[in-house]
């Protein structure tokens, strides 16, 4: 079974986080939701609180197949400033393991030095990262090497399904895509 970590920081984008967690669990992926500190109730940008399973410091790249960062500006900045998250991102990249981020969260990947040349993000965030390699709305999901990025709340379902395809294969992706009525995801 694949192991995925979804770190949450106060101010995370709820649609993105919950969609990622839900879709991956439907695909029988083991998803651990991690808080940045010992406060296990993490409040999202729109006032929805999610209970974490663990702290980021209590895991390592050795036990993970992928780390997925949801966006939301406040949450993204907290992920970019958190030493444990930044170290884990660098460790995952050094081992060639899968990394993904949506919305503003590619900013945290860039700070860790793991964002690859081609990426997408929420419009305007590229100004905080770099214009070079920014693919804008040319695709809902951009994959470059071991890093996958997506644009924002409306692309969260297609992003989560792309992660399922990466971890579980085309057949599981097709079944979930059809079952969720997400046939618009390519």
OpenMM code with the backbone's topology and positions (N, CA, C; nanometers):
from openmm import Vec3, app, unit

residues = "UNK UNK UNK UNK UNK UNK UNK UNK UNK UNK UNK UNK UNK UNK UNK UNK UNK UNK UNK UNK UNK UNK UNK UNK UNK UNK UNK UNK UNK UNK UNK UNK UNK UNK UNK UNK UNK UNK UNK UNK UNK UNK UNK UNK UNK UNK UNK UNK UNK UNK UNK UNK UNK UNK UNK UNK UNK UNK UNK UNK UNK UNK UNK UNK UNK UNK UNK UNK UNK UNK UNK UNK UNK UNK UNK UNK UNK UNK UNK UNK UNK UNK UNK UNK UNK UNK UNK UNK UNK UNK UNK UNK UNK UNK UNK UNK UNK UNK UNK UNK UNK UNK UNK UNK UNK UNK UNK UNK UNK UNK UNK UNK UNK UNK UNK UNK UNK UNK UNK UNK UNK UNK UNK UNK UNK UNK UNK UNK UNK UNK UNK UNK UNK UNK UNK UNK UNK UNK UNK UNK UNK UNK UNK UNK UNK UNK UNK UNK UNK UNK UNK UNK UNK UNK UNK UNK UNK UNK UNK UNK UNK UNK UNK UNK UNK UNK UNK UNK UNK UNK UNK UNK UNK UNK UNK UNK UNK UNK UNK UNK UNK UNK UNK UNK UNK UNK".split()
positions = [
    Vec3(0.0840, -0.1185, 0.0000),
    Vec3(0.0000, 0.0000, 0.0000),
    Vec3(0.0884, 0.1246, 0.0000),
    Vec3(0.0520, 0.2223, -0.0812),
    Vec3(0.1268, 0.3475, -0.0882),
    Vec3(0.1007, 0.4333, 0.0353),
    Vec3(0.2053, 0.4997, 0.0825),
    Vec3(0.1951, 0.5892, 0.1980),
    Vec3(0.2173, 0.7332, 0.1533),
    Vec3(0.1184, 0.8184, 0.1817),
    Vec3(0.1228, 0.9585, 0.1430),
    Vec3(0.1046, 1.0458, 0.2668),
    Vec3(0.1841, 1.1513, 0.2748),
    Vec3(0.1716, 1.2479, 0.3828),
    Vec3(0.1115, 1.3768, 0.3276),
    Vec3(0.0093, 1.4273, 0.3962),
    Vec3(-0.0507, 1.5567, 0.3632),
    Vec3(-0.0326, 1.6464, 0.4851),
    Vec3(0.0689, 1.7342, 0.4831),
    Vec3(0.0894, 1.8248, 0.5963),
    Vec3(-0.0073, 1.9426, 0.5888),
    Vec3(-0.0668, 1.9754, 0.7030),
    Vec3(-0.1592, 2.0879, 0.7100),
    Vec3(-0.1062, 2.1934, 0.8053),
    Vec3(-0.1209, 2.3181, 0.7647),
    Vec3(-0.0858, 2.4317, 0.8502),
    Vec3(-0.2070, 2.5236, 0.8545),
    Vec3(-0.2237, 2.5963, 0.9630),
    Vec3(-0.3352, 2.6899, 0.9733),
    Vec3(-0.3413, 2.7772, 0.8495),
    Vec3(-0.4616, 2.7889, 0.7935),
    Vec3(-0.4795, 2.8671, 0.6724),
    Vec3(-0.4736, 2.7845, 0.5455),
    Vec3(-0.4736, 2.6501, 0.5582),
    Vec3(-0.4729, 2.5637, 0.4393),
    Vec3(-0.6054, 2.5780, 0.3645),
    Vec3(-0.6041, 2.5468, 0.2366),
    Vec3(-0.7245, 2.5510, 0.1538),
    Vec3(-0.8004, 2.4199, 0.1711),
    Vec3(-0.9174, 2.4274, 0.2329),
    Vec3(-0.9932, 2.3080, 0.2703),
    Vec3(-1.0350, 2.2222, 0.1516),
    Vec3(-1.0854, 2.2846, 0.0447),
    Vec3(-1.1291, 2.2058, -0.0715),
    Vec3(-1.0143, 2.1181, -0.1212),
    Vec3(-0.8968, 2.1750, -0.1295),
    Vec3(-0.7817, 2.1005, -0.1806),
    Vec3(-0.7415, 1.9876, -0.0869),
    Vec3(-0.7260, 2.0187, 0.0402),
    Vec3(-0.6807, 1.9174, 0.1366),
    Vec3(-0.7791, 1.8012, 0.1465),
    Vec3(-0.9058, 1.8323, 0.1664),
    Vec3(-1.0051, 1.7261, 0.1856),
    Vec3(-1.0235, 1.6457, 0.0575),
    Vec3(-1.0214, 1.7097, -0.0580),
    Vec3(-1.0346, 1.6373, -0.1847),
    Vec3(-0.9187, 1.5402, -0.2027),
    Vec3(-0.7978, 1.5868, -0.1775),
    Vec3(-0.6801, 1.5000, -0.1905),
    Vec3(-0.6912, 1.3804, -0.0961),
    Vec3(-0.7192, 1.4065, 0.0297),
    Vec3(-0.7292, 1.2989, 0.1302),
    Vec3(-0.8391, 1.2000, 0.0916),
    Vec3(-0.9560, 1.2507, 0.0573),
    Vec3(-1.0705, 1.1661, 0.0238),
    Vec3(-1.0433, 1.0791, -0.0984),
    Vec3(-1.0004, 1.1390, -0.2078),
    Vec3(-0.9795, 1.0638, -0.3322),
    Vec3(-0.8703, 0.9580, -0.3143),
    Vec3(-0.7612, 0.9941, -0.2474),
    Vec3(-0.6542, 0.8960, -0.2273),
    Vec3(-0.7005, 0.7797, -0.1397),
    Vec3(-0.7781, 0.8095, -0.0364),
    Vec3(-0.8290, 0.7010, 0.0485),
    Vec3(-0.9269, 0.6124, -0.0267),
    Vec3(-1.0054, 0.6684, -0.1171),
    Vec3(-1.0949, 0.5876, -0.2007),
    Vec3(-1.0142, 0.4904, -0.2873),
    Vec3(-0.8910, 0.5276, -0.3185),
    Vec3(-0.8035, 0.4427, -0.4006),
    Vec3(-0.7188, 0.3485, -0.3143),
    Vec3(-0.7520, 0.3373, -0.1861),
    Vec3(-0.6792, 0.2521, -0.0916),
    Vec3(-0.5340, 0.2937, -0.0742),
    Vec3(-0.5115, 0.4245, -0.0744),
    Vec3(-0.3807, 0.4802, -0.0426),
    Vec3(-0.3831, 0.5159, 0.1057),
    Vec3(-0.2785, 0.4813, 0.1770),
    Vec3(-0.2678, 0.5167, 0.3185),
    Vec3(-0.2260, 0.6632, 0.3292),
    Vec3(-0.3192, 0.7491, 0.3713),
    Vec3(-0.2932, 0.8922, 0.3820),
    Vec3(-0.2815, 0.9309, 0.5286),
    Vec3(-0.1694, 0.9924, 0.5644),
    Vec3(-0.1509, 1.0467, 0.6989),
    Vec3(-0.1584, 1.1979, 0.6899),
    Vec3(-0.2433, 1.2556, 0.7727),
    Vec3(-0.2574, 1.4006, 0.7799),
    Vec3(-0.1690, 1.4469, 0.8945),
    Vec3(-0.0787, 1.5412, 0.8668),
    Vec3(0.0203, 1.5802, 0.9671),
    Vec3(0.0116, 1.7289, 1.0006),
    Vec3(0.0198, 1.7578, 1.1286),
    Vec3(0.0253, 1.8950, 1.1781),
    Vec3(0.1712, 1.9372, 1.1905),
    Vec3(0.1939, 2.0680, 1.1921),
    Vec3(0.3308, 2.1181, 1.2039),
    Vec3(0.3831, 2.1125, 1.3472),
    Vec3(0.2918, 2.1082, 1.4445),
    Vec3(0.3323, 2.1034, 1.5852),
    Vec3(0.2376, 2.0111, 1.6606),
    Vec3(0.2312, 2.0247, 1.7925),
    Vec3(0.1496, 1.9323, 1.8716),
    Vec3(0.0018, 1.9706, 1.8787),
    Vec3(-0.0400, 2.0741, 1.8075),
    Vec3(-0.1815, 2.1097, 1.7990),
    Vec3(-0.2405, 2.0299, 1.6831),
    Vec3(-0.3179, 1.9276, 1.7173),
    Vec3(-0.3679, 1.8347, 1.6165),
    Vec3(-0.4916, 1.8848, 1.5428),
    Vec3(-0.5553, 1.9909, 1.5920),
    Vec3(-0.6695, 2.0494, 1.5225),
    Vec3(-0.6188, 2.1688, 1.4423),
    Vec3(-0.6225, 2.1562, 1.3097),
    Vec3(-0.5666, 2.2576, 1.2206),
    Vec3(-0.6823, 2.3293, 1.1507),
    Vec3(-0.6824, 2.4618, 1.1603),
    Vec3(-0.7926, 2.5414, 1.1062),
    Vec3(-0.7597, 2.5925, 0.9665),
    Vec3(-0.8507, 2.5648, 0.8738),
    Vec3(-0.8321, 2.6055, 0.7361),
    Vec3(-0.8644, 2.7517, 0.7120),
    Vec3(-0.8407, 2.7959, 0.5905),
    Vec3(-0.8593, 2.9356, 0.5503),
    Vec3(-1.0040, 2.9808, 0.5618),
    Vec3(-1.0983, 2.8885, 0.5534),
    Vec3(-1.2399, 2.9226, 0.5578),
    Vec3(-1.3081, 2.8737, 0.6850),
    Vec3(-1.2280, 2.8521, 0.7905),
    Vec3(-1.2820, 2.8206, 0.9217),
    Vec3(-1.3173, 2.6759, 0.9459),
    Vec3(-1.2807, 2.5855, 0.8555),
    Vec3(-1.3066, 2.4432, 0.8762),
    Vec3(-1.1837, 2.3816, 0.9415),
    Vec3(-1.2062, 2.3098, 1.0511),
    Vec3(-1.0965, 2.2494, 1.1264),
    Vec3(-1.0858, 2.1009, 1.0930),
    Vec3(-0.9634, 2.0560, 1.0687),
    Vec3(-0.9360, 1.9158, 1.0376),
    Vec3(-0.8409, 1.8616, 1.1444),
    Vec3(-0.8698, 1.7413, 1.1919),
    Vec3(-0.7838, 1.6790, 1.2922),
    Vec3(-0.6716, 1.6013, 1.2236),
    Vec3(-0.5491, 1.6340, 1.2605),
    Vec3(-0.4322, 1.5639, 1.2070),
    Vec3(-0.4136, 1.4307, 1.2791),
    Vec3(-0.3434, 1.3402, 1.2128),
    Vec3(-0.3145, 1.2083, 1.2690),
    Vec3(-0.1821, 1.2063, 1.3438),
    Vec3(-0.0943, 1.2986, 1.3085),
    Vec3(0.0433, 1.2946, 1.3574),
    Vec3(0.1088, 1.4304, 1.3359),
    Vec3(0.2349, 1.4418, 1.3758),
    Vec3(0.3142, 1.5605, 1.3471),
    Vec3(0.4122, 1.5291, 1.2341),
    Vec3(0.4453, 1.6304, 1.1551),
    Vec3(0.5389, 1.6118, 1.0441),
    Vec3(0.6711, 1.5555, 1.0947),
    Vec3(0.7174, 1.6004, 1.2089),
    Vec3(0.8478, 1.5578, 1.2619),
    Vec3(0.8544, 1.4081, 1.2921),
    Vec3(0.7386, 1.3427, 1.2979),
    Vec3(0.7347, 1.2015, 1.3339),
    Vec3(0.7361, 1.1068, 1.2141),
    Vec3(0.7748, 1.1565, 1.0977),
    Vec3(0.7853, 1.0699, 0.9804),
    Vec3(0.9152, 1.0993, 0.9066),
    Vec3(0.9437, 1.0186, 0.8054),
    Vec3(1.0640, 1.0403, 0.7243),
    Vec3(1.0377, 0.9937, 0.5820),
    Vec3(1.1230, 1.0347, 0.4923),
    Vec3(1.1102, 0.9952, 0.3519),
    Vec3(1.1215, 0.8440, 0.3348),
    Vec3(1.1855, 0.7758, 0.4278),
    Vec3(1.2028, 0.6309, 0.4162),
    Vec3(1.0702, 0.5558, 0.4178),
    Vec3(0.9675, 0.6100, 0.4854),
    Vec3(0.8393, 0.5400, 0.4983),
    Vec3(0.7317, 0.5974, 0.4063),
    Vec3(0.7648, 0.7015, 0.3313),
    Vec3(0.6664, 0.7673, 0.2459),
    Vec3(0.6919, 0.7386, 0.0981),
    Vec3(0.5828, 0.7330, 0.0232),
    Vec3(0.5920, 0.7240, -0.1219),
    Vec3(0.5700, 0.8605, -0.1859),
    Vec3(0.5009, 0.9498, -0.1120),
    Vec3(0.4705, 1.0805, -0.1672),
    Vec3(0.4343, 1.1768, -0.0547),
    Vec3(0.4626, 1.3048, -0.0768),
    Vec3(0.4156, 1.4128, 0.0092),
    Vec3(0.3353, 1.5066, -0.0797),
    Vec3(0.2174, 1.5489, -0.0314),
    Vec3(0.1281, 1.6348, -0.1099),
    Vec3(0.0912, 1.7568, -0.0258),
    Vec3(0.1226, 1.8750, -0.0779),
    Vec3(0.0951, 1.9995, -0.0066),
    Vec3(-0.0269, 2.0698, -0.0643),
    Vec3(-0.1311, 2.0909, 0.0193),
    Vec3(-0.2432, 2.1734, -0.0250),
    Vec3(-0.2039, 2.3201, -0.0160),
    Vec3(-0.2784, 2.4053, -0.0865),
    Vec3(-0.2467, 2.5475, -0.0870),
    Vec3(-0.3168, 2.6255, 0.0218),
    Vec3(-0.3457, 2.7517, -0.0104),
    Vec3(-0.3932, 2.8493, 0.0863),
    Vec3(-0.2718, 2.9312, 0.1277),
    Vec3(-0.2770, 3.0637, 0.1124),
    Vec3(-0.1564, 3.1447, 0.1339),
    Vec3(-0.0980, 3.1313, 0.2735),
    Vec3(-0.1815, 3.1431, 0.3766),
    Vec3(-0.1272, 3.1342, 0.5124),
    Vec3(-0.0664, 2.9968, 0.5382),
    Vec3(-0.1376, 2.8925, 0.4964),
    Vec3(-0.0854, 2.7574, 0.5130),
    Vec3(0.0425, 2.7352, 0.4347),
    Vec3(0.0455, 2.7869, 0.3121),
    Vec3(0.1648, 2.7740, 0.2276),
    Vec3(0.2856, 2.8411, 0.2916),
    Vec3(0.2675, 2.9614, 0.3407),
    Vec3(0.3793, 3.0316, 0.4048),
    Vec3(0.4278, 2.9553, 0.5284),
    Vec3(0.3350, 2.8972, 0.6033),
    Vec3(0.3749, 2.8181, 0.7200),
    Vec3(0.4535, 2.6938, 0.6771),
    Vec3(0.4107, 2.6285, 0.5679),
    Vec3(0.4836, 2.5115, 0.5170),
    Vec3(0.6216, 2.5526, 0.4665),
    Vec3(0.6298, 2.6692, 0.4036),
    Vec3(0.7577, 2.7187, 0.3512),
    Vec3(0.8530, 2.7571, 0.4637),
    Vec3(0.7988, 2.7960, 0.5776),
    Vec3(0.8816, 2.8383, 0.6910),
    Vec3(0.9106, 2.7265, 0.7910),
    Vec3(0.8451, 2.6115, 0.7745),
    Vec3(0.8613, 2.5022, 0.8703),
    Vec3(0.9834, 2.4166, 0.8356),
    Vec3(1.0766, 2.4103, 0.9259),
    Vec3(1.2020, 2.3370, 0.9032),
    Vec3(1.1785, 2.1886, 0.8759),
    Vec3(1.0841, 2.1269, 0.9480),
    Vec3(1.0566, 1.9840, 0.9275),
    Vec3(1.0006, 1.9569, 0.7888),
    Vec3(0.9075, 2.0406, 0.7429),
    Vec3(0.8492, 2.0234, 0.6095),
    Vec3(0.9564, 2.0449, 0.5036),
    Vec3(1.0339, 2.1518, 0.5178),
    Vec3(1.1372, 2.1820, 0.4186),
    Vec3(1.2423, 2.0707, 0.4108),
    Vec3(1.2845, 2.0193, 0.5251),
    Vec3(1.3810, 1.9088, 0.5267),
    Vec3(1.3230, 1.7824, 0.4646),
    Vec3(1.1956, 1.7552, 0.4946),
    Vec3(1.1308, 1.6367, 0.4390),
    Vec3(1.1186, 1.6483, 0.2872),
    Vec3(1.0838, 1.7664, 0.2379),
    Vec3(1.0767, 1.7871, 0.0926),
    Vec3(1.2117, 1.7608, 0.0272),
    Vec3(1.3179, 1.8130, 0.0854),
    Vec3(1.4522, 1.7919, 0.0292),
    Vec3(1.4931, 1.6446, 0.0362),
    Vec3(1.4581, 1.5774, 0.1454),
    Vec3(1.4894, 1.4350, 0.1614),
    Vec3(1.4123, 1.3510, 0.0585),
    Vec3(1.2843, 1.3833, 0.0391),
    Vec3(1.2039, 1.3114, -0.0603),
    Vec3(1.2641, 1.3295, -0.1994),
    Vec3(1.3004, 1.4517, -0.2333),
    Vec3(1.3565, 1.4800, -0.3649),
    Vec3(1.4898, 1.4084, -0.3852),
    Vec3(1.5746, 1.4099, -0.2841),
    Vec3(1.7057, 1.3444, -0.2932),
    Vec3(1.6910, 1.1944, -0.3183),
    Vec3(1.5825, 1.1361, -0.2682),
    Vec3(1.5567, 0.9928, -0.2864),
    Vec3(1.4742, 0.9658, -0.4122),
    Vec3(1.4407, 1.0713, -0.4870),
    Vec3(1.3624, 1.0554, -0.6087),
    Vec3(1.2173, 1.0208, -0.5838),
    Vec3(1.1689, 1.0499, -0.4645),
    Vec3(1.0302, 1.0167, -0.4300),
    Vec3(0.9353, 1.1256, -0.4781),
    Vec3(0.8092, 1.0903, -0.4888),
    Vec3(0.7082, 1.1789, -0.5437),
    Vec3(0.6727, 1.2941, -0.4498),
    Vec3(0.6583, 1.4118, -0.5101),
    Vec3(0.6242, 1.5350, -0.4392),
    Vec3(0.5142, 1.6022, -0.5200),
    Vec3(0.4140, 1.6574, -0.4506),
    Vec3(0.3069, 1.7267, -0.5212),
    Vec3(0.2620, 1.8483, -0.4409),
    Vec3(0.2144, 1.9499, -0.5135),
    Vec3(0.1651, 2.0716, -0.4490),
    Vec3(0.0624, 2.1373, -0.5394),
    Vec3(-0.0363, 2.1995, -0.4780),
    Vec3(-0.1440, 2.2645, -0.5518),
    Vec3(-0.1618, 2.4080, -0.5037),
    Vec3(-0.2123, 2.4921, -0.5924),
    Vec3(-0.2497, 2.6299, -0.5594),
    Vec3(-0.1256, 2.7134, -0.5277),
    Vec3(-0.1164, 2.7668, -0.4080),
    Vec3(0.0001, 2.8466, -0.3692),
    Vec3(0.1172, 2.7605, -0.3234),
    Vec3(0.0915, 2.6338, -0.2922),
    Vec3(0.1936, 2.5478, -0.2308),
    Vec3(0.3194, 2.5225, -0.3133),
    Vec3(0.3197, 2.5349, -0.4462),
    Vec3(0.4480, 2.5256, -0.5163),
    Vec3(0.5505, 2.6278, -0.4639),
    Vec3(0.5034, 2.7340, -0.4025),
    Vec3(0.5919, 2.8317, -0.3379),
    Vec3(0.6786, 2.7625, -0.2317),
    Vec3(0.6179, 2.6731, -0.1526),
    Vec3(0.6924, 2.5992, -0.0496),
    Vec3(0.7914, 2.5017, -0.1130),
    Vec3(0.7544, 2.4438, -0.2284),
    Vec3(0.8473, 2.3548, -0.2993),
    Vec3(0.9666, 2.4345, -0.3501),
    Vec3(0.9393, 2.5511, -0.4028),
    Vec3(1.0462, 2.6364, -0.4547),
    Vec3(1.1429, 2.6763, -0.3433),
    Vec3(1.0889, 2.7095, -0.2268),
    Vec3(1.1746, 2.7481, -0.1145),
    Vec3(1.2668, 2.6324, -0.0735),
    Vec3(1.2151, 2.5094, -0.0837),
    Vec3(1.2959, 2.3914, -0.0498),
    Vec3(1.3956, 2.3568, -0.1598),
    Vec3(1.3803, 2.4180, -0.2771),
    Vec3(1.4700, 2.3886, -0.3878),
    Vec3(1.4344, 2.2622, -0.4637),
    Vec3(1.3089, 2.2155, -0.4521),
    Vec3(1.2705, 2.0900, -0.5170),
    Vec3(1.1759, 2.1104, -0.6350),
    Vec3(1.1255, 2.2323, -0.6560),
    Vec3(1.0369, 2.2585, -0.7688),
    Vec3(1.1172, 2.2463, -0.8979),
    Vec3(1.0653, 2.1688, -0.9906),
    Vec3(1.1350, 2.1478, -1.1174),
    Vec3(1.1065, 2.2630, -1.2134),
    Vec3(1.1616, 2.2548, -1.3336),
    Vec3(1.1498, 2.3648, -1.4300),
    Vec3(1.0050, 2.3968, -1.4651),
    Vec3(0.9265, 2.2949, -1.5004),
    Vec3(0.7885, 2.3152, -1.5431),
    Vec3(0.6926, 2.2942, -1.4269),
    Vec3(0.6021, 2.3904, -1.4098),
    Vec3(0.5071, 2.3825, -1.2993),
    Vec3(0.3870, 2.4703, -1.3293),
    Vec3(0.2827, 2.4539, -1.2476),
    Vec3(0.1714, 2.5465, -1.2476),
    Vec3(0.1345, 2.5753, -1.1034),
    Vec3(0.0512, 2.6759, -1.0844),
    Vec3(0.0100, 2.7168, -0.9508),
    Vec3(-0.1100, 2.8098, -0.9643),
    Vec3(-0.1581, 2.8598, -0.8522),
    Vec3(-0.2665, 2.9568, -0.8547),
    Vec3(-0.2165, 3.0821, -0.9262),
    Vec3(-0.2984, 3.1395, -1.0160),
    Vec3(-0.2550, 3.2590, -1.0892),
    Vec3(-0.2092, 3.3709, -0.9962),
    Vec3(-0.0962, 3.4255, -1.0238),
    Vec3(-0.0255, 3.5339, -0.9526),
    Vec3(0.0820, 3.4800, -0.8595),
    Vec3(0.0688, 3.3559, -0.8137),
    Vec3(0.1712, 3.2981, -0.7251),
    Vec3(0.3034, 3.2814, -0.8000),
    Vec3(0.2953, 3.2605, -0.9320),
    Vec3(0.4186, 3.2463, -1.0104),
    Vec3(0.5070, 3.3701, -0.9970),
    Vec3(0.4486, 3.4849, -0.9667),
    Vec3(0.5272, 3.6070, -0.9466),
    Vec3(0.6126, 3.5981, -0.8206),
    Vec3(0.5719, 3.5136, -0.7269),
    Vec3(0.6478, 3.4905, -0.6034),
    Vec3(0.7484, 3.3772, -0.6211),
    Vec3(0.7344, 3.3021, -0.7292),
    Vec3(0.8230, 3.1874, -0.7565),
    Vec3(0.9185, 3.2259, -0.8688),
    Vec3(0.8697, 3.2165, -0.9932),
    Vec3(0.9437, 3.2565, -1.1136),
    Vec3(0.8516, 3.2384, -1.2327),
    Vec3(0.8663, 3.3241, -1.3296),
    Vec3(0.7836, 3.3170, -1.4509),
    Vec3(0.8316, 3.2050, -1.5435),
    Vec3(0.9622, 3.1814, -1.5450),
    Vec3(1.0203, 3.0792, -1.6315),
    Vec3(0.9676, 2.9409, -1.5930),
    Vec3(0.9154, 2.8693, -1.6899),
    Vec3(0.8644, 2.7343, -1.6659),
    Vec3(0.7202, 2.7289, -1.6199),
    Vec3(0.6598, 2.8447, -1.5903),
    Vec3(0.5211, 2.8507, -1.5453),
    Vec3(0.4287, 2.8184, -1.6611),
    Vec3(0.3430, 2.7190, -1.6449),
    Vec3(0.2566, 2.6718, -1.7531),
    Vec3(0.1148, 2.7284, -1.7462),
    Vec3(0.0844, 2.8077, -1.6433),
    Vec3(-0.0458, 2.8734, -1.6342),
    Vec3(-0.1609, 2.7770, -1.6457),
    Vec3(-0.2590, 2.8145, -1.7302),
    Vec3(-0.3783, 2.7323, -1.7443),
    Vec3(-0.3707, 2.6360, -1.8629),
    Vec3(-0.2492, 2.6098, -1.9121),
    Vec3(-0.2343, 2.5173, -2.0248),
    Vec3(-0.2685, 2.3740, -1.9847),
    Vec3(-0.2648, 2.3444, -1.8546),
    Vec3(-0.3021, 2.2124, -1.8037),
    Vec3(-0.3461, 2.2252, -1.6579),
    Vec3(-0.4402, 2.1392, -1.6162),
    Vec3(-0.4841, 2.1399, -1.4760),
    Vec3(-0.3747, 2.0854, -1.3849),
    Vec3(-0.2960, 1.9921, -1.4396),
    Vec3(-0.1888, 1.9282, -1.3641),
    Vec3(-0.0639, 1.9280, -1.4510),
    Vec3(0.0485, 1.9692, -1.3949),
    Vec3(0.1760, 1.9676, -1.4654),
    Vec3(0.2697, 1.8742, -1.3896),
    Vec3(0.3291, 1.7815, -1.4628),
    Vec3(0.4220, 1.6870, -1.4025),
    Vec3(0.5590, 1.7073, -1.4650),
    Vec3(0.6609, 1.7201, -1.3809),
    Vec3(0.7982, 1.7350, -1.4269),
    Vec3(0.8858, 1.6527, -1.3332),
    Vec3(0.9418, 1.5460, -1.3870),
    Vec3(1.0232, 1.4539, -1.3086),
    Vec3(0.9378, 1.3959, -1.1955),
    Vec3(0.9816, 1.4086, -1.0707),
    Vec3(0.9090, 1.3517, -0.9572),
    Vec3(0.8140, 1.4522, -0.8913),
    Vec3(0.7919, 1.5676, -0.9556),
    Vec3(0.7092, 1.6731, -0.8960),
    Vec3(0.5849, 1.6985, -0.9814),
    Vec3(0.4701, 1.7032, -0.9127),
    Vec3(0.3416, 1.7268, -0.9754),
    Vec3(0.2809, 1.8524, -0.9128),
    Vec3(0.2291, 1.9438, -0.9964),
    Vec3(0.1677, 2.0659, -0.9457),
    Vec3(0.0317, 2.0867, -1.0115),
    Vec3(-0.0526, 2.1650, -0.9435),
    Vec3(-0.1841, 2.1963, -0.9966),
    Vec3(-0.2228, 2.3378, -0.9571),
    Vec3(-0.3357, 2.3876, -1.0095),
    Vec3(-0.3680, 2.5294, -1.0061),
    Vec3(-0.4456, 2.5781, -0.8842),
    Vec3(-0.5471, 2.5048, -0.8357),
    Vec3(-0.6260, 2.5583, -0.7261),
    Vec3(-0.7491, 2.4760, -0.6950),
    Vec3(-0.8409, 2.5304, -0.6152),
    Vec3(-0.9559, 2.4532, -0.5679),
    Vec3(-1.0318, 2.3794, -0.6778),
    Vec3(-1.0581, 2.4446, -0.7902),
    Vec3(-1.1366, 2.3812, -0.8962),
    Vec3(-1.0626, 2.2677, -0.9659),
    Vec3(-0.9302, 2.2618, -0.9536),
    Vec3(-0.8538, 2.1541, -1.0175),
    Vec3(-0.8170, 2.0432, -0.9188),
    Vec3(-0.8616, 2.0561, -0.7944),
    Vec3(-0.8219, 1.9617, -0.6893),
    Vec3(-0.8621, 1.8177, -0.7205),
    Vec3(-0.9806, 1.7982, -0.7766),
    Vec3(-1.0257, 1.6621, -0.8062),
    Vec3(-0.9383, 1.5979, -0.9142),
    Vec3(-0.9105, 1.6712, -1.0196),
    Vec3(-0.8246, 1.6176, -1.1268),
    Vec3(-0.6824, 1.5952, -1.0764),
    Vec3(-0.6357, 1.6836, -0.9897),
    Vec3(-0.5033, 1.6702, -0.9284),
    Vec3(-0.4964, 1.5419, -0.8452),
    Vec3(-0.5965, 1.5206, -0.7597),
    Vec3(-0.5991, 1.3995, -0.6765),
    Vec3(-0.6060, 1.2744, -0.7631),
    Vec3(-0.6843, 1.2793, -0.8688),
    Vec3(-0.6922, 1.1641, -0.9592),
    Vec3(-0.5594, 1.1389, -1.0303),
    Vec3(-0.4883, 1.2455, -1.0672),
    Vec3(-0.3557, 1.2290, -1.1289),
    Vec3(-0.2597, 1.1623, -1.0313),
    Vec3(-0.2721, 1.1940, -0.9030),
    Vec3(-0.1895, 1.1294, -0.8010),
    Vec3(-0.2246, 0.9810, -0.7925),
    Vec3(-0.3541, 0.9495, -0.7985),
    Vec3(-0.3980, 0.8095, -0.7981),
    Vec3(-0.3364, 0.7361, -0.9171),
    Vec3(-0.3404, 0.7979, -1.0348),
    Vec3(-0.2829, 0.7344, -1.1538),
    Vec3(-0.1344, 0.7067, -1.1325),
    Vec3(-0.0642, 0.8029, -1.0748),
    Vec3(0.0807, 0.7897, -1.0504),
    Vec3(0.1099, 0.6751, -0.9527),
    Vec3(0.0307, 0.6670, -0.8458),
    Vec3(0.0574, 0.5690, -0.7404),
    Vec3(-0.0070, 0.4324, -0.7632),
    Vec3(-0.1240, 0.4310, -0.8276),
    Vec3(-0.2018, 0.3065, -0.8363),
    Vec3(-0.2268, 0.2572, -0.9787),
    Vec3(-0.1961, 0.3404, -1.0784),
    Vec3(-0.2093, 0.2959, -1.2158),
    Vec3(-0.3364, 0.3411, -1.2862),
    Vec3(-0.3356, 0.3210, -1.4174),
    Vec3(-0.4422, 0.3666, -1.5062),
    Vec3(-0.5775, 0.3060, -1.4726),
    Vec3(-0.5804, 0.1760, -1.4413),
    Vec3(-0.7082, 0.1083, -1.4149),
    Vec3(-0.7790, 0.1683, -1.2934),
    Vec3(-0.7067, 0.1884, -1.1847),
    Vec3(-0.7650, 0.2485, -1.0634),
    Vec3(-0.8075, 0.3924, -1.0912),
    Vec3(-0.7255, 0.4644, -1.1665),
    Vec3(-0.7582, 0.6016, -1.2058),
    Vec3(-0.8887, 0.6058, -1.2846),
    Vec3(-0.9003, 0.5188, -1.3863),
    Vec3(-1.0213, 0.5163, -1.4692),
    Vec3(-1.1455, 0.4845, -1.3873),
    Vec3(-1.1348, 0.3857, -1.2993),
    Vec3(-1.2494, 0.3460, -1.2168),
    Vec3(-1.2941, 0.4603, -1.1256),
    Vec3(-1.2000, 0.5249, -1.0611),
    Vec3(-1.2342, 0.6358, -0.9718),
    Vec3(-1.2872, 0.7554, -1.0496),
    Vec3(-1.2246, 0.7874, -1.1594),
    Vec3(-1.2665, 0.9006, -1.2413),
    Vec3(-1.4115, 0.8834, -1.2857),
    Vec3(-1.4448, 0.7638, -1.3299),
    Vec3(-1.5828, 0.7371, -1.3719),
    Vec3(-1.6769, 0.7375, -1.2533),
    Vec3(-1.6384, 0.6751, -1.1430),
    Vec3(-1.7234, 0.6696, -1.0240),
    Vec3(-1.7504, 0.8066, -0.9634),
    Vec3(-1.6555, 0.8965, -0.9754),
    Vec3(-1.6716, 1.0325, -0.9229),
    Vec3(-1.7359, 1.1269, -1.0244),
    Vec3(-1.7656, 1.0772, -1.1437),
    Vec3(-1.8212, 1.1573, -1.2533),
    Vec3(-1.7279, 1.2695, -1.2935),
    Vec3(-1.6003, 1.2425, -1.2843),
    Vec3(-1.4970, 1.3419, -1.3167),
    Vec3(-1.4372, 1.3132, -1.4542),
    Vec3(-1.5219, 1.2830, -1.5499),
    Vec3(-1.4735, 1.2473, -1.6832),
    Vec3(-1.4078, 1.3660, -1.7543),
    Vec3(-1.4246, 1.4873, -1.7020),
    Vec3(-1.3573, 1.6052, -1.7573),
    Vec3(-1.2085, 1.6066, -1.7222),
    Vec3(-1.1666, 1.5269, -1.6263),
    Vec3(-1.0239, 1.5182, -1.5917),
    Vec3(-0.9542, 1.4357, -1.6985),
    Vec3(-0.8420, 1.4872, -1.7470),
    Vec3(-0.7688, 1.4172, -1.8532),
    Vec3(-0.6352, 1.3728, -1.8016),
] * unit.nanometer
topology = app.Topology()
chain = topology.addChain("A")
for resn in residues:
    res = topology.addResidue(resn, chain)
    for name in ("N", "CA", "C"):
        topology.addAtom(name, app.Element.getBySymbol(name[0]), res)
